[in-house]
Amino acid sequence: MAKDFTTLTSSEMYPIFIQETKAALLVARVWKHANIDVKAPKQTSPPPDRLDGKRAHEAWTILSTTHVTETANRQYQLYQELAKTRQQPNEALPAYLQQIQQAADRLSASLASGTTADNIISMLTTFLTISNLEPTKENESFKLNHLWFTGKVDSATIAESFRTEQMRRCHDPDEM
């Protein structure tokens, strides 16, 4: 009996979807059509509507950039999800544990292959540093305007942003 493919319903499902789809395309010997950007010959008639003007490689690339989960911002989002998971009133302990494990699995799946324990500790330290800032108006504005705007959530970016923000606050005490 043939296994049904995973339906792509969210970014969390993308890693499983991509593995199954790539394997099927490799077996069918058509992976090159999705993996290589081959220029289509000029068509004399318009392409069918279902293609929406996209070649296989373009469609594959759009899926990848839409659902890739190995970005620092996405990892921070998943870390927050894990950190904020709480047992609900009257929730059974196994159900609560399952929620924690699912959140942890999503965070784990977002890590690049070969991620070391040191990388993970650095990442978690960075995430904790941001998450545990005193919830003041200035800190919330700083997180929103500087940290998330850069698109990089890593220890070097955080350290530099903190130094810059502290200098700004020392030179502009009226904003505090």
PyRosetta script that sets phi, psi and omega in degrees:
from pyrosetta import init, pose_from_sequence

init()
pose = pose_from_sequence("MAKDFTTLTSSEMYPIFIQETKAALLVARVWKHANIDVKAPKQTSPPPDRLDGKRAHEAWTILSTTHVTETANRQYQLYQELAKTRQQPNEALPAYLQQIQQAADRLSASLASGTTADNIISMLTTFLTISNLEPTKENESFKLNHLWFTGKVDSATIAESFRTEQMRRCHDPDEM")
pose.set_psi(1, 129.6)
pose.set_omega(1, -178.0)
pose.set_phi(2, -74.4)
pose.set_psi(2, 141.2)
pose.set_omega(2, 179.3)
pose.set_phi(3, -80.1)
pose.set_psi(3, 136.5)
pose.set_omega(3, 175.2)
pose.set_phi(4, -73.0)
pose.set_psi(4, 145.7)
pose.set_omega(4, 177.2)
pose.set_phi(5, -75.8)
pose.set_psi(5, 151.7)
pose.set_omega(5, 175.1)
pose.set_phi(6, -67.1)
pose.set_psi(6, 134.6)
pose.set_omega(6, 177.3)
pose.set_phi(7, -84.4)
pose.set_psi(7, 131.3)
pose.set_omega(7, 179.6)
pose.set_phi(8, -80.0)
pose.set_psi(8, 99.9)
pose.set_omega(8, -178.6)
pose.set_phi(9, -113.8)
pose.set_psi(9, -14.0)
pose.set_omega(9, -178.8)
pose.set_phi(10, -161.9)
pose.set_psi(10, 169.7)
pose.set_omega(10, 177.9)
pose.set_phi(11, -63.5)
pose.set_psi(11, -28.9)
pose.set_omega(11, 179.1)
pose.set_phi(12, -65.5)
pose.set_psi(12, -28.7)
pose.set_omega(12, -178.8)
pose.set_phi(13, -84.7)
pose.set_psi(13, -12.4)
pose.set_omega(13, -174.6)
pose.set_phi(14, -58.2)
pose.set_psi(14, -46.4)
pose.set_omega(14, -178.9)
pose.set_phi(15, -57.8)
pose.set_psi(15, -40.6)
pose.set_omega(15, 179.1)
pose.set_phi(16, -70.6)
pose.set_psi(16, -44.6)
pose.set_omega(16, 179.7)
pose.set_phi(17, -57.5)
pose.set_psi(17, -46.7)
pose.set_omega(17, -175.6)
pose.set_phi(18, -65.1)
pose.set_psi(18, -40.0)
pose.set_omega(18, 179.3)
pose.set_phi(19, -63.7)
pose.set_psi(19, -47.1)
pose.set_omega(19, -178.5)
pose.set_phi(20, -65.6)
pose.set_psi(20, -42.5)
pose.set_omega(20, -178.0)
pose.set_phi(21, -67.4)
pose.set_psi(21, -45.1)
pose.set_omega(21, 179.5)
pose.set_phi(22, -61.8)
pose.set_psi(22, -43.1)
pose.set_omega(22, 179.4)
pose.set_phi(23, -60.6)
pose.set_psi(23, -43.5)
pose.set_omega(23, -179.6)
pose.set_phi(24, -65.5)
pose.set_psi(24, -40.2)
pose.set_omega(24, 179.1)
pose.set_phi(25, -67.8)
pose.set_psi(25, -36.3)
pose.set_omega(25, 176.6)
pose.set_phi(26, -65.4)
pose.set_psi(26, -44.7)
pose.set_omega(26, 178.9)
pose.set_phi(27, -61.7)
pose.set_psi(27, -39.7)
pose.set_omega(27, -179.5)
pose.set_phi(28, -79.1)
pose.set_psi(28, -2.5)
pose.set_omega(28, 179.5)
pose.set_phi(29, 60.0)
pose.set_psi(29, 37.2)
pose.set_omega(29, 178.0)
pose.set_phi(30, -125.5)
pose.set_psi(30, 10.1)
pose.set_omega(30, -179.3)
pose.set_phi(31, -55.0)
pose.set_psi(31, -36.2)
pose.set_omega(31, -177.4)
pose.set_phi(32, -59.1)
pose.set_psi(32, -26.6)
pose.set_omega(32, -179.6)
pose.set_phi(33, -70.7)
pose.set_psi(33, -28.2)
pose.set_omega(33, 178.0)
pose.set_phi(34, -94.9)
pose.set_psi(34, -28.1)
pose.set_omega(34, -172.2)
pose.set_phi(35, -90.7)
pose.set_psi(35, -21.0)
pose.set_omega(35, -176.9)
pose.set_phi(36, -116.5)
pose.set_psi(36, 135.9)
pose.set_omega(36, 178.7)
pose.set_phi(37, -83.2)
pose.set_psi(37, 94.4)
pose.set_omega(37, -179.8)
pose.set_phi(38, -99.8)
pose.set_psi(38, 128.2)
pose.set_omega(38, 179.3)
pose.set_phi(39, -73.5)
pose.set_psi(39, 128.0)
pose.set_omega(39, -179.8)
pose.set_phi(40, -74.1)
pose.set_psi(40, 146.2)
pose.set_omega(40, 175.8)
pose.set_phi(41, -66.9)
pose.set_psi(41, 155.8)
pose.set_omega(41, 179.0)
pose.set_phi(42, -61.7)
pose.set_psi(42, 133.1)
pose.set_omega(42, -179.9)
pose.set_phi(43, -98.2)
pose.set_psi(43, 142.7)
pose.set_omega(43, 177.2)
pose.set_phi(44, -88.6)
pose.set_psi(44, -18.2)
pose.set_omega(44, 177.2)
pose.set_phi(45, -123.6)
pose.set_psi(45, 155.6)
pose.set_omega(45, -179.2)
pose.set_phi(46, -65.5)
pose.set_psi(46, 149.8)
pose.set_omega(46, 179.3)
pose.set_phi(47, -68.7)
pose.set_psi(47, 156.7)
pose.set_omega(47, 177.4)
pose.set_phi(48, -60.3)
pose.set_psi(48, 150.3)
pose.set_omega(48, -178.0)
pose.set_phi(49, -57.3)
pose.set_psi(49, -34.1)
pose.set_omega(49, -175.1)
pose.set_phi(50, -64.8)
pose.set_psi(50, -21.6)
pose.set_omega(50, 177.5)
pose.set_phi(51, -80.0)
pose.set_psi(51, -21.1)
pose.set_omega(51, 179.0)
pose.set_phi(52, 50.0)
pose.set_psi(52, 33.3)
pose.set_omega(52, 177.4)
pose.set_phi(53, 74.9)
pose.set_psi(53, 6.9)
pose.set_omega(53, -177.2)
pose.set_phi(54, -102.6)
pose.set_psi(54, 134.1)
pose.set_omega(54, 171.6)
pose.set_phi(55, -83.5)
pose.set_psi(55, 166.8)
pose.set_omega(55, -177.3)
pose.set_phi(56, -55.7)
pose.set_psi(56, -44.4)
pose.set_omega(56, -178.5)
pose.set_phi(57, -64.6)
pose.set_psi(57, -41.6)
pose.set_omega(57, 178.6)
pose.set_phi(58, -62.3)
pose.set_psi(58, -44.8)
pose.set_omega(58, 179.4)
pose.set_phi(59, -62.7)
pose.set_psi(59, -42.8)
pose.set_omega(59, 179.7)
pose.set_phi(60, -62.9)
pose.set_psi(60, -42.5)
pose.set_omega(60, 179.9)
pose.set_phi(61, -65.3)
pose.set_psi(61, -40.9)
pose.set_omega(61, 178.3)
pose.set_phi(62, -61.4)
pose.set_psi(62, -44.8)
pose.set_omega(62, 177.5)
pose.set_phi(63, -59.9)
pose.set_psi(63, -44.0)
pose.set_omega(63, -178.3)
pose.set_phi(64, -62.9)
pose.set_psi(64, -48.3)
pose.set_omega(64, -177.8)
pose.set_phi(65, -71.3)
pose.set_psi(65, -25.4)
pose.set_omega(65, 178.5)
pose.set_phi(66, -75.5)
pose.set_psi(66, -37.6)
pose.set_omega(66, -170.6)
pose.set_phi(67, -112.3)
pose.set_psi(67, -0.8)
pose.set_omega(67, -179.7)
pose.set_phi(68, -62.4)
pose.set_psi(68, 137.5)
pose.set_omega(68, -173.2)
pose.set_phi(69, -116.8)
pose.set_psi(69, 10.5)
pose.set_omega(69, -176.3)
pose.set_phi(70, -92.4)
pose.set_psi(70, 29.6)
pose.set_omega(70, 177.3)
pose.set_phi(71, -97.0)
pose.set_psi(71, 151.1)
pose.set_omega(71, -178.8)
pose.set_phi(72, -62.2)
pose.set_psi(72, -39.5)
pose.set_omega(72, 179.9)
pose.set_phi(73, -64.1)
pose.set_psi(73, -41.6)
pose.set_omega(73, 178.3)
pose.set_phi(74, -65.7)
pose.set_psi(74, -40.3)
pose.set_omega(74, 178.5)
pose.set_phi(75, -63.9)
pose.set_psi(75, -39.6)
pose.set_omega(75, 178.0)
pose.set_phi(76, -63.6)
pose.set_psi(76, -41.4)
pose.set_omega(76, 176.9)
pose.set_phi(77, -58.5)
pose.set_psi(77, -44.3)
pose.set_omega(77, 180.0)
pose.set_phi(78, -69.0)
pose.set_psi(78, -36.2)
pose.set_omega(78, 175.6)
pose.set_phi(79, -61.8)
pose.set_psi(79, -44.9)
pose.set_omega(79, 179.0)
pose.set_phi(80, -60.8)
pose.set_psi(80, -42.1)
pose.set_omega(80, 178.3)
pose.set_phi(81, -58.4)
pose.set_psi(81, -45.1)
pose.set_omega(81, 178.4)
pose.set_phi(82, -64.3)
pose.set_psi(82, -46.4)
pose.set_omega(82, -176.8)
pose.set_phi(83, -66.8)
pose.set_psi(83, -28.3)
pose.set_omega(83, -177.3)
pose.set_phi(84, -93.0)
pose.set_psi(84, -2.8)
pose.set_omega(84, -180.0)
pose.set_phi(85, -69.5)
pose.set_psi(85, 122.8)
pose.set_omega(85, -178.6)
pose.set_phi(86, -127.5)
pose.set_psi(86, 152.3)
pose.set_omega(86, 174.6)
pose.set_phi(87, -69.9)
pose.set_psi(87, 131.5)
pose.set_omega(87, 178.9)
pose.set_phi(88, -82.8)
pose.set_psi(88, 156.0)
pose.set_omega(88, 177.6)
pose.set_phi(89, -54.9)
pose.set_psi(89, 133.4)
pose.set_omega(89, 179.1)
pose.set_phi(90, 65.0)
pose.set_psi(90, 13.9)
pose.set_omega(90, 178.5)
pose.set_phi(91, -81.1)
pose.set_psi(91, 134.2)
pose.set_omega(91, 179.2)
pose.set_phi(92, -66.3)
pose.set_psi(92, 146.1)
pose.set_omega(92, -179.0)
pose.set_phi(93, -58.4)
pose.set_psi(93, -43.2)
pose.set_omega(93, 178.0)
pose.set_phi(94, -61.6)
pose.set_psi(94, -36.2)
pose.set_omega(94, 178.7)
pose.set_phi(95, -66.9)
pose.set_psi(95, -41.0)
pose.set_omega(95, 177.2)
pose.set_phi(96, -63.1)
pose.set_psi(96, -46.0)
pose.set_omega(96, 178.9)
pose.set_phi(97, -60.2)
pose.set_psi(97, -38.3)
pose.set_omega(97, 178.8)
pose.set_phi(98, -63.0)
pose.set_psi(98, -41.1)
pose.set_omega(98, 177.5)
pose.set_phi(99, -62.4)
pose.set_psi(99, -43.4)
pose.set_omega(99, 178.4)
pose.set_phi(100, -61.2)
pose.set_psi(100, -45.9)
pose.set_omega(100, -177.9)
pose.set_phi(101, -64.7)
pose.set_psi(101, -40.0)
pose.set_omega(101, 178.2)
pose.set_phi(102, -62.9)
pose.set_psi(102, -42.8)
pose.set_omega(102, 178.0)
pose.set_phi(103, -64.3)
pose.set_psi(103, -41.3)
pose.set_omega(103, 178.3)
pose.set_phi(104, -65.1)
pose.set_psi(104, -39.5)
pose.set_omega(104, 178.7)
pose.set_phi(105, -63.8)
pose.set_psi(105, -40.3)
pose.set_omega(105, 178.4)
pose.set_phi(106, -64.4)
pose.set_psi(106, -42.0)
pose.set_omega(106, 177.3)
pose.set_phi(107, -64.3)
pose.set_psi(107, -44.2)
pose.set_omega(107, 179.2)
pose.set_phi(108, -60.3)
pose.set_psi(108, -42.8)
pose.set_omega(108, -179.5)
pose.set_phi(109, -65.7)
pose.set_psi(109, -20.9)
pose.set_omega(109, -178.6)
pose.set_phi(110, -82.6)
pose.set_psi(110, -10.0)
pose.set_omega(110, -178.7)
pose.set_phi(111, -81.3)
pose.set_psi(111, 141.7)
pose.set_omega(111, 177.4)
pose.set_phi(112, -65.9)
pose.set_psi(112, 148.9)
pose.set_omega(112, 177.6)
pose.set_phi(113, -63.8)
pose.set_psi(113, 143.4)
pose.set_omega(113, -178.3)
pose.set_phi(114, 86.3)
pose.set_psi(114, 6.1)
pose.set_omega(114, 178.4)
pose.set_phi(115, -64.8)
pose.set_psi(115, 129.1)
pose.set_omega(115, -177.6)
pose.set_phi(116, -90.4)
pose.set_psi(116, 166.8)
pose.set_omega(116, 176.4)
pose.set_phi(117, -60.4)
pose.set_psi(117, -38.9)
pose.set_omega(117, 178.1)
pose.set_phi(118, -62.4)
pose.set_psi(118, -40.6)
pose.set_omega(118, 177.1)
pose.set_phi(119, -61.3)
pose.set_psi(119, -43.1)
pose.set_omega(119, -178.4)
pose.set_phi(120, -66.5)
pose.set_psi(120, -43.4)
pose.set_omega(120, 178.7)
pose.set_phi(121, -63.4)
pose.set_psi(121, -41.9)
pose.set_omega(121, 177.6)
pose.set_phi(122, -61.2)
pose.set_psi(122, -44.7)
pose.set_omega(122, 179.4)
pose.set_phi(123, -62.2)
pose.set_psi(123, -46.9)
pose.set_omega(123, -179.0)
pose.set_phi(124, -65.8)
pose.set_psi(124, -37.0)
pose.set_omega(124, 176.2)
pose.set_phi(125, -61.7)
pose.set_psi(125, -43.8)
pose.set_omega(125, 178.0)
pose.set_phi(126, -61.2)
pose.set_psi(126, -46.6)
pose.set_omega(126, -179.2)
pose.set_phi(127, -63.4)
pose.set_psi(127, -42.3)
pose.set_omega(127, 178.2)
pose.set_phi(128, -64.5)
pose.set_psi(128, -38.9)
pose.set_omega(128, 178.3)
pose.set_phi(129, -58.0)
pose.set_psi(129, -45.1)
pose.set_omega(129, 179.8)
pose.set_phi(130, -70.2)
pose.set_psi(130, -47.2)
pose.set_omega(130, -175.8)
pose.set_phi(131, -63.3)
pose.set_psi(131, -32.4)
pose.set_omega(131, -173.6)
pose.set_phi(132, -98.1)
pose.set_psi(132, 13.2)
pose.set_omega(132, 172.7)
pose.set_phi(133, -61.5)
pose.set_psi(133, 144.7)
pose.set_omega(133, 176.8)
pose.set_phi(134, -56.8)
pose.set_psi(134, 132.1)
pose.set_omega(134, -174.9)
pose.set_phi(135, -77.1)
pose.set_psi(135, 62.7)
pose.set_omega(135, 177.4)
pose.set_phi(136, -95.0)
pose.set_psi(136, 164.6)
pose.set_omega(136, 178.0)
pose.set_phi(137, -60.0)
pose.set_psi(137, -42.0)
pose.set_omega(137, -179.3)
pose.set_phi(138, -64.2)
pose.set_psi(138, -42.8)
pose.set_omega(138, -179.8)
pose.set_phi(139, -68.7)
pose.set_psi(139, -38.6)
pose.set_omega(139, 178.4)
pose.set_phi(140, -65.1)
pose.set_psi(140, -41.9)
pose.set_omega(140, 177.2)
pose.set_phi(141, -63.4)
pose.set_psi(141, -42.6)
pose.set_omega(141, 178.2)
pose.set_phi(142, -60.1)
pose.set_psi(142, -47.7)
pose.set_omega(142, 179.6)
pose.set_phi(143, -60.1)
pose.set_psi(143, -46.7)
pose.set_omega(143, -176.9)
pose.set_phi(144, -66.9)
pose.set_psi(144, -48.5)
pose.set_omega(144, -172.4)
pose.set_phi(145, -83.3)
pose.set_psi(145, -28.1)
pose.set_omega(145, -175.4)
pose.set_phi(146, -110.2)
pose.set_psi(146, -49.6)
pose.set_omega(146, -175.0)
pose.set_phi(147, -71.7)
pose.set_psi(147, -49.6)
pose.set_omega(147, -176.3)
pose.set_phi(148, -75.9)
pose.set_psi(148, -27.6)
pose.set_omega(148, -179.7)
pose.set_phi(149, -66.4)
pose.set_psi(149, -34.7)
pose.set_omega(149, -179.1)
pose.set_phi(150, -68.3)
pose.set_psi(150, -25.0)
pose.set_omega(150, -178.9)
pose.set_phi(151, 76.8)
pose.set_psi(151, 3.6)
pose.set_omega(151, 179.8)
pose.set_phi(152, -122.4)
pose.set_psi(152, 124.5)
pose.set_omega(152, 176.1)
pose.set_phi(153, -118.7)
pose.set_psi(153, 83.0)
pose.set_omega(153, 175.8)
pose.set_phi(154, -138.3)
pose.set_psi(154, 167.3)
pose.set_omega(154, -172.2)
pose.set_phi(155, -62.1)
pose.set_psi(155, -38.7)
pose.set_omega(155, -179.7)
pose.set_phi(156, -66.1)
pose.set_psi(156, -44.4)
pose.set_omega(156, 179.4)
pose.set_phi(157, -64.7)
pose.set_psi(157, -42.2)
pose.set_omega(157, 179.5)
pose.set_phi(158, -63.4)
pose.set_psi(158, -46.6)
pose.set_omega(158, -179.0)
pose.set_phi(159, -59.7)
pose.set_psi(159, -46.3)
pose.set_omega(159, 179.2)
pose.set_phi(160, -64.6)
pose.set_psi(160, -42.6)
pose.set_omega(160, 179.1)
pose.set_phi(161, -63.2)
pose.set_psi(161, -40.2)
pose.set_omega(161, 178.5)
pose.set_phi(162, -63.6)
pose.set_psi(162, -44.7)
pose.set_omega(162, 179.3)
pose.set_phi(163, -61.6)
pose.set_psi(163, -46.7)
pose.set_omega(163, -179.5)
pose.set_phi(164, -62.0)
pose.set_psi(164, -45.2)
pose.set_omega(164, -179.0)
pose.set_phi(165, -65.0)
pose.set_psi(165, -40.2)
pose.set_omega(165, 179.7)
pose.set_phi(166, -64.3)
pose.set_psi(166, -40.9)
pose.set_omega(166, 177.5)
pose.set_phi(167, -63.8)
pose.set_psi(167, -41.8)
pose.set_omega(167, 178.8)
pose.set_phi(168, -61.6)
pose.set_psi(168, -43.1)
pose.set_omega(168, -179.5)
pose.set_phi(169, -66.3)
pose.set_psi(169, -36.6)
pose.set_omega(169, 179.1)
pose.set_phi(170, -69.0)
pose.set_psi(170, -33.2)
pose.set_omega(170, -178.6)
pose.set_phi(171, -88.4)
pose.set_psi(171, -14.3)
pose.set_omega(171, -178.3)
pose.set_phi(172, -131.9)
pose.set_psi(172, 68.6)
pose.set_omega(172, -175.8)
pose.set_phi(173, -65.4)
pose.set_psi(173, -16.1)
pose.set_omega(173, 179.6)
pose.set_phi(174, -67.3)
pose.set_psi(174, -25.9)
pose.set_omega(174, -178.8)
pose.set_phi(175, -81.1)
pose.set_psi(175, -7.8)
pose.set_omega(175, -177.0)
pose.set_phi(176, -87.6)
pose.dump_pdb("model.pdb")
